[in-house]
Amino acid sequence: MERRTIGATALEVGAIGLGCMPMSWAYSSSQQRGDRSLRTVHTALDAGANLLDTADMYGPFTNELLIGRVLKERRADAFVSTKVGLLVGEGHVVANGRPGYVRRACDASLRRLQTEVIDLYQLHRPDPEVPVEETWGAMAELVAAGKVRALGWCAMGARARRRGSGDARPDPYEGTIRQLERVQQVFPVSAVQAELSVWSPEALERLLPWCASRGVGFLAGMPLGNGFLTGTLTPGGGFEPDDPRARHPRFTAEMMAANQPLVAGLRRVAARHGEQVTAAQVALAWTLTTGRHVVPVPGTKRERWALENARAAELALTEEDLREIAALPGARGSWD
């Protein structure tokens, strides 16, 4: 697989990563099976998708434990990214950015991951009760101590939610960029993770250029639109009660039907490249064209999809393909 470098320290990773969250957090919990997930991670590594994206809150903790079983055998093959800053309680999630907690959480993640160093340590969410410079400073101390190689900022879910096509703010990541500017004064940001896909391109406006101009890598989260852009979801098919899509306005039967032209367009492009090419691969290939510093991180718990996603790195979209994708209608449905 093609390799890409992220951050001023030139961290090298496969062009497509693996989001590990679905293996043990949200998204059809009845389908989460440890042994199958382990095979999926090994399949991704074999295909060159070496960036494994996890977090201590996934489970909580069980996702890191799962990845730790792989790292124990294949640490040299993997680039591990985990996150800190969120605590899971009964029915709620709260931020904790206190320096003492960050230090303890890092040590706990290292134990669960069965590794001596975390390649990329991301702040999952800033704590509104703690100056972000204090949290980031504690994370920088972990780099100095040799426990972490580089620091990242997770902006998944941080953008302003759109209530309708006419209500989008000019810069939905304005607050995120202000915070990034502040922490950059403390210690360099190596990567920013935020949502980016054909049906959610808001990061293209300013966040992606901000990263490119500063040598900051961009991890594109949800590049398959929570699974919608794969074309494998049936409008009205329903989701398990604990699946967040069951309550997501874009995943009502009405909105899924309304957004089918997006999937149809991706399928048309895929058909020009051969019978084996899928809409999902086109969506991932499009994300790769948005910048050499961009690494899409699609999540899956199945070997089949991990391999298909990895092979999207081999798909070269033409100018005609890109024009057709650019002309597709914008996604309908609120994010609230």
C-alpha positions in Angstrom: 0.0 0.0 0.0 1.0 3.6 -0.7 2.6 5.2 2.4 1.8 8.7 3.6 3.6 10.9 6.1 1.8 13.0 8.7 3.1 15.7 11.0 6.3 17.6 11.2 8.0 14.5 12.6 7.1 12.6 9.4 5.2 9.7 10.9 4.8 7.2 8.1 1.5 5.2 7.8 -0.5 3.3 5.2 -2.6 5.6 3.0 -5.7 4.0 4.5 -6.1 3.2 8.2 -8.5 1.0 10.3 -11.0 2.5 12.7 -11.3 -0.1 15.5 -14.3 1.5 17.4 -17.0 -0.7 15.8 -15.3 -3.8 17.2 -16.4 -3.0 20.7 -18.3 0.2 20.9 -21.7 1.2 19.3 -22.7 0.0 15.9 -24.6 -3.3 16.2 -23.2 -4.6 19.5 -24.7 -8.1 18.8 -22.3 -8.5 15.9 -19.2 -7.7 18.0 -17.1 -10.8 18.3 -13.5 -10.7 19.6 -12.0 -13.5 17.5 -13.5 -12.1 14.3 -12.3 -8.6 15.2 -8.8 -10.0 15.8 -8.8 -11.5 12.3 -10.0 -8.2 10.9 -7.1 -6.3 12.4 -4.6 -8.9 11.2 -6.1 -8.7 7.7 -5.8 -4.9 7.7 -2.1 -5.1 8.7 -1.4 -7.7 6.1 -2.9 -5.3 3.5 -0.8 -2.4 4.7 -3.5 -0.5 6.6 -1.2 -0.2 9.6 -2.8 2.8 11.4 -5.0 1.3 14.1 -7.3 4.0 15.6 -8.7 3.2 19.0 -9.5 5.0 22.3 -9.7 4.2 26.0 -13.4 5.1 26.1 -14.3 2.4 23.5 -15.8 -0.3 25.5 -14.7 1.4 27.7 -11.2 -0.1 27.7 -12.1 -3.3 25.8 -11.0 -1.9 22.4 -7.5 -1.2 23.6 -7.3 -4.6 25.2 -8.3 -6.1 21.9 -5.7 -4.1 20.0 -3.1 -5.0 22.6 -3.5 -8.7 21.8 -2.5 -7.9 18.2 0.3 -5.5 19.2 1.8 -8.2 21.4 2.5 -10.2 18.3 2.9 -7.5 15.6 4.0 -4.3 17.2 6.5 -3.6 14.4 3.8 -3.8 11.8 1.4 -1.4 13.4 1.0 2.3 14.0 -1.2 2.7 17.1 -3.3 5.8 17.7 -5.4 6.0 20.9 -7.2 8.8 22.6 -7.6 10.3 26.1 -10.0 12.8 27.7 -13.4 11.2 27.9 -14.9 9.1 30.7 -17.9 6.9 30.2 -20.5 6.7 32.9 -24.0 5.3 33.2 -25.7 6.7 30.1 -23.3 9.7 29.8 -19.8 10.7 28.7 -17.8 13.5 30.4 -14.6 15.2 29.6 -11.6 15.0 31.9 -8.5 17.0 30.9 -6.8 17.3 34.2 -3.0 16.7 33.9 -2.9 14.1 36.6 -5.7 12.1 34.9 -4.0 12.4 31.5 -0.8 10.9 33.0 -2.6 8.0 34.7 -4.7 7.3 31.6 -1.7 7.1 29.4 0.0 4.6 31.7 -3.2 2.5 31.7 -3.5 2.6 27.9 0.1 1.5 27.5 -0.7 -1.5 29.8 -3.8 -2.5 27.9 -2.1 -2.0 24.5 0.9 -4.1 25.6 3.3 -1.6 24.2 6.0 0.7 25.5 5.1 3.7 23.4 1.9 5.1 21.7 2.6 6.4 18.2 -0.1 9.0 18.2 -1.9 10.2 21.4 -5.0 12.2 20.6 -7.0 14.5 22.9 -10.5 13.1 22.4 -12.3 16.2 23.7 -11.1 19.3 25.5 -12.3 19.7 29.1 -14.3 22.9 29.4 -13.2 23.1 33.1 -9.5 22.9 32.3 -7.4 25.3 30.2 -6.6 23.3 27.1 -2.9 24.4 27.4 -2.7 22.5 30.7 -4.1 19.3 29.2 -1.8 19.6 26.2 1.2 20.4 28.3 0.6 17.2 30.3 0.4 15.3 27.0 3.7 16.9 25.8 5.3 15.7 29.0 4.4 12.1 27.9 6.4 12.7 24.6 9.4 13.9 26.6 9.1 10.8 28.8 9.2 8.5 25.8 5.7 7.2 26.3 4.2 8.9 23.3 5.7 9.7 19.9 3.4 12.5 18.7 0.2 14.3 19.7 -3.0 14.6 17.8 -6.4 16.4 18.2 -9.7 14.6 17.7 -12.4 16.9 16.4 -14.9 14.2 15.6 -18.3 15.5 16.6 -16.9 18.9 17.4 -18.1 20.9 14.4 -21.2 23.0 14.5 -24.3 20.9 13.7 -26.3 22.0 10.7 -30.0 22.4 11.1 -30.7 22.8 7.5 -29.1 23.7 4.2 -29.5 27.4 4.8 -28.2 27.4 8.4 -24.6 26.2 8.0 -22.0 28.5 9.5 -19.3 29.8 7.1 -16.7 27.9 9.1 -18.1 25.0 11.1 -14.7 24.3 12.6 -14.0 27.8 13.7 -13.8 26.9 17.4 -11.6 23.9 16.7 -9.1 26.0 14.8 -8.9 28.5 17.7 -8.1 25.7 20.1 -5.6 24.2 17.7 -3.8 27.6 17.4 -3.6 27.7 21.2 -2.1 24.3 21.7 0.3 24.8 18.8 2.0 27.3 21.1 2.6 24.6 23.7 3.6 21.6 21.6 3.3 20.8 17.8 0.1 19.1 16.7 1.0 16.2 14.4 -2.5 15.2 13.3 -6.1 16.3 13.4 -8.9 13.8 13.2 -12.3 15.0 11.9 -15.1 13.8 9.8 -14.6 14.0 6.0 -16.6 12.2 3.3 -18.5 12.7 0.1 -21.6 13.4 2.1 -19.9 15.4 4.8 -17.2 17.6 3.2 -17.3 20.6 5.6 -13.7 20.1 6.7 -12.6 21.1 3.2 -13.6 24.7 3.8 -10.8 25.6 6.3 -9.8 22.8 8.6 -8.1 20.8 6.0 -6.2 23.8 4.5 -5.2 24.8 8.1 -3.6 21.4 8.5 -1.9 21.4 5.1 -0.3 24.8 5.6 1.2 23.7 8.9 2.4 20.2 8.0 -0.3 18.6 10.2 -1.7 15.3 9.1 -5.4 14.8 8.7 -7.1 11.6 9.7 -10.5 11.5 7.9 -13.0 9.9 10.2 -16.3 8.4 8.9 -15.1 8.5 5.3 -17.9 6.1 4.4 -20.6 8.2 6.0 -21.3 5.8 8.9 -21.7 3.1 6.3 -24.2 4.9 4.1 -21.8 5.4 1.2 -21.1 1.7 1.0 -24.5 1.2 -0.6 -25.1 -1.8 1.6 -27.7 -0.2 3.9 -31.4 -0.5 3.0 -33.7 2.4 3.7 -36.1 1.4 6.5 -34.0 -1.7 7.3 -33.6 -0.5 10.9 -30.7 -0.6 13.3 -30.2 -2.2 16.7 -31.4 0.0 19.6 -27.9 0.8 20.8 -26.7 1.7 17.3 -26.4 5.6 17.2 -27.7 5.5 13.6 -31.1 4.4 15.0 -31.5 8.0 16.4 -29.6 9.8 13.6 -31.8 12.1 11.4 -29.8 11.1 8.3 -30.6 7.5 8.8 -34.4 7.7 8.9 -36.0 5.7 6.1 -37.1 9.0 4.4 -33.6 10.6 4.5 -31.8 7.4 3.5 -34.1 7.2 0.4 -33.6 10.9 -0.3 -29.8 10.5 -0.3 -29.7 7.4 -2.6 -28.5 9.6 -5.5 -25.2 10.0 -3.7 -24.7 6.2 -3.6 -25.9 5.9 -7.2 -23.4 8.4 -8.4 -20.5 6.6 -6.6 -21.7 3.3 -8.2 -21.6 4.9 -11.7 -18.0 6.0 -11.1 -17.1 2.5 -9.7 -18.6 0.8 -12.8 -16.2 2.7 -15.1 -13.3 1.1 -13.2 -14.5 -2.5 -13.3 -17.0 -4.9 -11.9 -15.0 -5.5 -8.7 -14.8 -1.8 -7.8 -17.4 -0.7 -5.2 -19.0 2.6 -4.2 -17.2 2.4 -0.9 -13.8 2.2 -2.6 -14.7 5.2 -4.8 -15.7 7.2 -1.6 -12.4 6.3 0.0 -10.4 7.1 -3.1 -12.1 10.5 -3.3 -11.0 11.2 0.3 -7.4 10.4 -0.7 -7.5 13.0 -3.4 -8.3 15.8 -1.0 -4.6 16.1 0.1 -1.4 14.2 0.4 -1.6 14.7 4.2 -5.0 13.0 4.4 -5.4 9.4 5.7 -9.0 8.0 5.7 -9.7 5.8 8.7 -12.8 3.7 7.9 -14.2 1.7 10.7 -15.2 -2.0 10.4 -15.3 -5.2 12.4 -15.3 -7.5 9.4 -12.3 -8.9 7.4 -14.1 -8.6 4.1 -14.6 -4.8 4.4 -11.2 -4.2 5.9 -9.6 -5.8 2.8 -11.9 -4.0 0.4 -11.2 -0.7 2.1 -7.5 -1.2 2.0 -7.6 -2.0 -1.8 -9.2 1.4 -2.3 -5.7 2.9 -2.1 -5.0 1.3 -5.5 -7.9 3.1 -7.2 -6.9 6.2 -9.2 -9.8 8.4 -9.9 -9.8 10.4 -13.2 -10.7 14.1 -13.7 -14.0 12.9 -15.1 -14.7 10.9 -12.0 -13.9 13.8 -9.7 -16.1 16.2 -11.7 -19.0 13.7 -11.5 -18.6 13.3 -7.7 -18.3 17.1 -7.3 -21.6 17.5 -9.2 -23.5 15.0 -6.9 -26.3 16.6 -4.8 -25.4 17.5 -1.2 -26.6 15.2 1.5 -30.0 15.9 2.9 -30.9 15.6 6.5 -29.8 17.3 9.7 -26.9 16.2 11.9 -28.8 17.2 15.1 
